[in-house]
Amino acid sequence: MPNQRPENRSGLLRRAASLFQRQGYHAGGLNELLIDRDFPGGKEQLAVEAVLLTAAELGAQMTEVLDRAADPVAGVVTLGALFARPLAESGYQGGSTISTIALQLTADHPEIRTACARAYADWLGILDRRFRSWGVPAGESAALAEVVLSGIEGALVLAKVRRDCAPIHQVTARLGALVAAWFDSPRGDA
């Protein structure tokens, strides 16, 4: 059967992101995805662009979920569900494209490390801005954003290994409680 290639660059990036998400950077099968004229930098360029595309798409979903949330606690819990759903739907083969790639090779590939850092910075910025809009002071909102994102990303790894999304839901429930405690404390010192 001849190779069936996507008709456009965006389709190729989506297929590559899915393959990276399931199998990581060292995934086999990428040769059938690569199109030299579209990705002269080869697999590394493809990985960078797949990371950036995936990060932008998930960032838009994060913004939407957080904008619809009634309060910070609901926002954190719903965000956990946003991250858990594709993991469960993939039979625990998926997860976070960014963390899968970042854990494998950022030290060896500075361009990919930079793309992963940008992805996380964008997501942290989304969380930071939303926490500030809920009344958390700027310095504290940035720290709270790091705790929330780190907790969810760590829970994703545990959920993938256990093949059960319970760690994500447990972590986001506890993070929601942490956020609520910040709002309930006299000076926001949770």
N, C-alpha and C positions, 0 to 999 in steps of 0.2 A: 504494500500500500504506500503510495507516495506521501511525502511529508505534506501536511496541510498547515500552511502558515497563515497567521492572521493577516487580514487585509490592510491593517494600519498599525502604526507604531504604538498607539494606545492599547490595542488588543494584545500586542506582543508583550508590552509591559505588564498588563494584567495577568497574562499567563505566567510570565516569569515571576511576578510577585507571589502568585499562588504556589508555584514550584519551590521558591525560596522559603515560603512560609511552612510548607510541609517537610522539605528535605534540607533546608539550609543552603548556604553558599556553594558547598561542594556537591550539590545535587547533580546527578546524572541527567541526561536528557536535555541539557541546555543547548547542546550543539544544534538540535533541531529547531530551537527558538531563535538562535542568533542570525541576524541578517547584517552582513558586513557593512552595507551602505548606510544602514540606520544606526549601527552601534560600532563605529570604527575602534572604540576603546575596548571592544570585546565584552567578556563576561563582567568585568569590573564596572564598566560604564552601564551595562544593563542592570547590575545590582544597585548602583547609585540611583539610577532613574526609577527603578522599581520601588526602592525605599521611599524616595521623595513622593512618588505618586500615591503609594499606600498611606503614607503619613498625612498627605493632604486630604485624601478621602476620609480617613478615620477622624482627622481633625474636624472636618465639616460635620461628621456625625456626632462627635463629642459636643461641638457647639450647639447643635440642634437639641440634643438630649438635655444639656445643661440649661439651655434657654427655656425649655418646656418644664423643667423641674420647679415644683412649688417652693422648695427651700433647699438649702445646702445638703441636708441629710438625704433627701430624695434624690438630689443630683448625684451624689456619690454612689448611692445604691444602684441607681439606673445606669450610671457609667459602668459599674461592674457587670451589669447584665449585657451592656453593649459589647464589652470585651469577651464575655463568656459565650455568647450565642454562636459566633462563628467557630469557636473552638469545639463546642459540642456538635454543631452541624457537620464539622469535618471529621467526626469520629475521633477527635483528639489528635488528629494529624496536623492541624493548623495551629493557630495561636497568633502570636505577634510576629509579623515579618521582620520588624525592626529588631526586636530582641533576639530572634533566632539568628539573624545575620550578625548583630553586634557581639553576641557571645562567642561566635566562631572566629572572627578575624579582624576586628577593628585595629589591632596593633600592627598587623601586616599590610593593611590596605588603608592608608590615611584618607583617601577620597571617600571610601565607604564609611569610615569612622566619622568623618565630617558630615556626611549625609545622615547618619544615625543620630549624631549630636544635634543636628538641625531639626530632625523629626521630634526628638524629645523636647528640645527647646520650644518648638511650636506648640506641642501639647501642653507643656508646663505653662506657657503663656496663656493658652485658652483657660486652663484651670485658674491661674492667678487672676486674670481679668474677671472671671465669673465670681470668684471668692470676694474680690474687691467690690464688685457690684452688690454683693450680699452684705457688705459692711465690714469685711475683714481688712485691717490696715495693710498697706502695700507690703511692708517687710514680712509681716506674718503670713500674708496670703501666699507669697512665693514659697515660704517654707512649708505651709500646709499643702500647696500644690505638689511639692516634691514628695511629701509623705504619702499623699493619696496615689500619685502615679507610681511611685516605687512599690507601694503595697499591692496595687492591682497587677503590675508587671510580675512581681514575685509570686503572687497567687496564681497567675497564669501558668507559670512554670510548674508549680506544684500540682495544679489541676491537670495539666497535660500528662505529667508522670503518673498521677493517680487515675487518670481517665474519669474524672469526676469534677464538675464545676463547683462543688461545695466549698472548696477553699476560697474561690473568688467571692462567693456570696457571703461567706463568713468574714472575710477580710473587709469587704465593703460595708457590711453591717457594723463592724467594729470601728472602721474609719468614719462612718456616719455618726456613730456615738461620740467619737473624738471631736468631730466638727460641732456636734450639738453641745458638747461640754464646753467648747470654746465660747459659744454664744451664750451659754448659761452662766459662765463664770463672771464675777463682778468686773474684771478688767480684761476678759478674754485670755486668761492665763491657763488654759486647759493643759 
